Structure formats: C-alpha cells, structure tokens
Amino acid sequence: MRQHTALDSALIRLGVVAARGGRERALAVLTFHRVLPQKDPLLPSEPDAADFSAVVDLLSTHFNVLGLSDAVSRLKKRQLPPRAVCITLDDGYANNLSVALPILAARGVPATVFVATGFLDGGRMFNDTIIEAVRRTSAEFDLTDLGLGSYLITDDSARIRVVDELIRKLKHRDPAVRAASADAIAARVGLPADTGTMMTREQVRQLHHAGIAIGAHTITHPILTKLDDKDAQREIETGRQELEAIVGSPITLFAFPNGKPGGDYDRRHVDMVAAAGFEAAFSTAWGTADSGGDLMQLPRIAPWGKTPLRYALQIAASYRDRAYQRA
C-alpha cells in the first residue's frame, strides 16, 4: 500500500473541516473484526497488519482517538474534542491480540474488543466454519440435502460468492439450527475442530492487562430477535458475567450481535441491556453519535475502505450523518 501524500493529507483535512458544521461535536465509533497477519483472498473486507497500521497512523494524525468509556463520558457531557473517534473490534479473534495489539500499543492508541464468550478456548463462529469449509472445496459443492443448494466452485471469487450466500441463508436461523448446519458443512469436507481462531480466556486477560478495554458481545453471538426473552436475557447478562470473571473488572460496554436495529435486536433487548446496568451499547447502524442519541444503541461505522485514505474520508464524511436508526 502506498504512503499517503501531502495532497492526501490535505484532502483528509478538508473532509474533516467540512464535517465540523453545527455547534455540537460528534463521535465516530469504528468497527473492525479480524486484523490479519497478511491478506486472505477469502476475507477481502478484512484489513491486514499493513492496512491496519496505516489506518491507525492516519487516525492518530488527523483525528482524536479516545478510549470508548472516556468518549461516552465526554459525549454525555458534550465535551468531545473535534474529530473524536474510537476503535472497536468485534467477536474476540485471536489476531486482535497477536496482530492488532502490537500495532495499537506501539502508537499508544486505545481500543475496545467486544468478546462473545461462547467461542473462547477453541470455539469457532458459524461464519468462520463456513469460510474454512468452502476454502477446502473445489468443483461442485452439493449441500442440497441440508437445504442449502448446490454450488460450482472454480476459483476464489466463486468461493467468496458461496461463502456470502451460505452465511446469508444461515445467519438468521435459530442459533442451534445454525450451529448444526455449520457443523454439518464442516463434516462434509473433513474440517477439523478449530484451535486458534478465537482467543482463549488467558488471551482475553492478556489483552485486558495490556490496556485494551473488554466489552460484552453475548455468549453465542445470536440474532437476539430469534430468541425468546429468557434466552436473550441470559445471552446478554451471562456473557457479561463470564467476562467479568475472566478479567476481574466490571464490564460496562455492550455491542449487539450483528447489530441492525429493528432486525437483529429490538426495543426489548435495548431495555434488557439498560436494565443490566451497561454504561452504553452499540449497534451497527451507520452514523456518528451526539448527546441526543440513545446511549443504549449508539451507531458505529463498519465498512473498511479500500485504502486508509478512502476510509479516513468516509469517517470525515460521517460526521455530517447523524440520522442513524434506532430500534
């Protein structure tokens, strides 16, 4: 990836200056998941170490990067600095410790990792099972007996299309059915049990002790609207309790799995999160937050840009967009 030029920097500044309109400053909360050691053709939307380093450098140069709890406190008091931004990483991937942490620590940049506790110590999320199963396939991949169709796989582009289609078909199913279907796909190609995609409990402790904030992200990353109220409440509250036992500190921040307001969660779940005593919770609705927003469903900016410059310009533009969705 090329280094950004003086012209690039000027464009970023112009974008940020243009986004300063209005009396009140806004908060942009960025979402990442994996930070890969090197590029992966089946994960084209995930930054590798070089990309993430370049993004963090741009953020630390042109924005004010805050810790998430500090940012929420300043948001409530209307005391945000200009170009306020936070970095979050979802799910609990082991590369958040091995790849992202050294990059953040070297630059003194804070971040929060939202952890789904059910995948710690050797678990694997259903979408990662699908990705790794499809990686092993070639020619025809017949899943008609599982009700998932048949696919012709000729190259990595075809693999990406198949992964996207299978995740789309399974994502909103009952969590137990979704997991069983993913396991059946894994068995079809002889995919072994996973041992290193997600963090262990000890690695979560290491991340916490290194100064990275840990937030709750349920146990099994379900679509909460697919659960009854009792199970949804258990996912929210028990996931938090497990993390508090791991790190030995209060867990005050929550991120809704998948995070689409009104689809992946609704008002019932917002109320559950508030009743559980979380300081703030985050959706994946696009936009930036101001003090008039609901602290239990603050928006985030999810898409990773093709280049750090383009991503920084997306962030700058987002300060003008505060019409985010709420459940």
C-alpha positions, -999 to 999 in steps of 0.1 A, spaced: 0 0 0 14 34 -10 21 60 17 -4 89 18 9 120 2 8 157 13 -22 160 -11 -39 131 5 -34 147 39 -49 180 26 -79 161 13 -84 145 47 -81 178 64 -106 194 40 -130 165 46 -127 169 84 -130 206 83 -162 203 61 -176 179 87 -173 203 116 -206 221 109 -230 225 137 -225 235 173 -221 201 188 -192 177 181 -200 141 172 -183 108 180 -174 83 153 -170 47 166 -153 24 141 -158 -13 139 -133 -40 129 -133 -77 134 -101 -95 124 -68 -79 117 -50 -104 95 -12 -110 96 -14 -110 57 -41 -107 31 -65 -135 27 -84 -139 -6 -115 -152 12 -115 -122 36 -112 -93 12 -130 -69 35 -107 -75 65 -75 -54 68 -42 -70 72 -14 -57 95 -1 -32 70 -35 -18 62 -45 -15 99 -11 1 107 -18 27 80 -53 34 93 -42 38 129 -14 61 118 -40 83 99 -64 83 128 -38 92 153 -25 120 130 -58 136 118 -84 126 145 -86 125 183 -87 88 192 -103 82 226 -109 52 248 -146 42 244 -156 47 281 -139 81 281 -157 90 248 -191 80 262 -185 102 293 -175 131 272 -204 126 248 -229 128 277 -212 160 290 -210 175 255 -172 178 259 -160 158 229 -129 171 211 -132 178 174 -128 147 152 -134 123 181 -131 87 171 -129 53 188 -117 19 176 -136 -12 184 -131 -48 173 -159 -74 175 -162 -111 184 -128 -119 201 -105 -131 173 -70 -142 185 -54 -119 160 -68 -90 180 -41 -99 205 -13 -112 182 -16 -86 153 -38 -56 163 -24 -51 199 12 -46 189 1 -20 163 -21 -1 188 4 -4 216 33 10 195 13 41 188 -4 44 222 -38 42 207 -67 29 228 -93 3 216 -121 -19 228 -127 -55 219 -162 -69 222 -160 -106 231 -186 -134 225 -176 -157 254 -190 -189 239 -162 -192 214 -133 -188 237 -109 -217 242 -112 -234 209 -146 -224 196 -154 -212 161 -182 -189 149 -205 -204 123 -194 -179 96 -157 -189 101 -167 -226 99 -183 -219 66 -153 -199 53 -129 -226 62 -151 -254 48 -155 -236 15 -118 -229 14 -113 -267 12 -137 -273 -16 -134 -274 -53 -156 -282 -83 -192 -289 -72 -202 -284 -35 -236 -301 -31 -255 -292 0 -290 -298 -13 -296 -325 14 -290 -297 40 -315 -274 22 -287 -251 12 -283 -257 -25 -255 -268 -48 -226 -246 -59 -199 -248 -86 -166 -236 -72 -139 -228 -97 -117 -201 -81 -115 -178 -50 -141 -153 -65 -166 -182 -66 -156 -192 -31 -164 -157 -18 -198 -158 -35 -206 -192 -20 -195 -181 15 -217 -150 13 -247 -170 1 -243 -196 28 -239 -170 56 -269 -151 43 -290 -183 44 -279 -193 79 -274 -161 97 -310 -155 109 -318 -191 117 -323 -204 152 -288 -204 168 -289 -242 175 -301 -249 139 -274 -225 125 -246 -242 145 -258 -277 135 -259 -267 98 -224 -252 100 -211 -284 117 -227 -305 90 -209 -284 63 -176 -288 82 -181 -326 84 -188 -327 47 -153 -316 39 -135 -331 69 -128 -297 85 -111 -304 119 -120 -287 151 -106 -252 155 -79 -244 180 -68 -209 173 -92 -186 155 -107 -171 187 -90 -161 219 -86 -182 249 -96 -168 283 -60 -163 291 -56 -142 260 -85 -121 269 -68 -114 302 -36 -105 284 -55 -81 262 -71 -65 293 -38 -62 312 -22 -46 281 -48 -18 284 -73 -28 258 -109 -24 271 -131 -55 270 -168 -53 262 -196 -78 262 -210 -93 230 -233 -120 243 -223 -157 246 -230 -172 212 -235 -141 190 -272 -148 183 -297 -128 164 -315 -117 195 -349 -113 178 -347 -151 171 -346 -159 208 -373 -158 235 -369 -132 261 -354 -156 287 -327 -168 264 -319 -133 251 -315 -120 287 -292 -149 295 -271 -142 265 -267 -105 275 -262 -110 312 -242 -142 314 -218 -131 286 -210 -101 308 -206 -121 340 -183 -145 323 -161 -117 310 -160 -100 345 -148 -133 359 -121 -135 333 -107 -100 336 -116 -93 373 -131 -59 364 -166 -45 356 -177 -48 320 -196 -16 312 -199 -17 274 -220 -39 251 -223 -44 214 -254 -60 198 -245 -91 177 -249 -83 140 -264 -50 153 -291 -39 129 -318 -20 148 -352 -34 144 -340 -65 127 -312 -82 147 -324 -66 180 -354 -46 191 -366 -24 219 -370 -54 243 -332 -60 240 -323 -24 244 -343 -24 277 -326 -56 288 -291 -41 282 -301 -9 301 -316 -30 330 -283 -50 331 -265 -18 340 -243 -13 310 -229 22 306 -235 22 268 -243 -2 240 -235 -1 203 -254 -11 171 -241 -13 135 -264 15 123 -243 38 102 -236 73 116 -219 93 143 -233 99 178 -242 131 196 -256 137 230 -292 135 218 -287 98 209 -298 67 228 -267 56 248 -280 20 246 -278 19 208 -251 42 197 -242 39 160 -209 27 145 -191 29 112 -184 -6 100 -172 -8 63 -134 -10 58 -123 12 29 -102 0 1 -74 23 12 -66 41 45 -72 74 28 -106 64 15 -115 50 49 -104 83 66 -126 103 41 -155 80 49 -151 88 86 -148 125 79 -180 124 59 -198 105 85 -197 134 110 -223 151 89 -246 120 91 -263 117 125 -296 104 112 -289 69 125 -315 42 131 -329 32 165 -350 2 175 
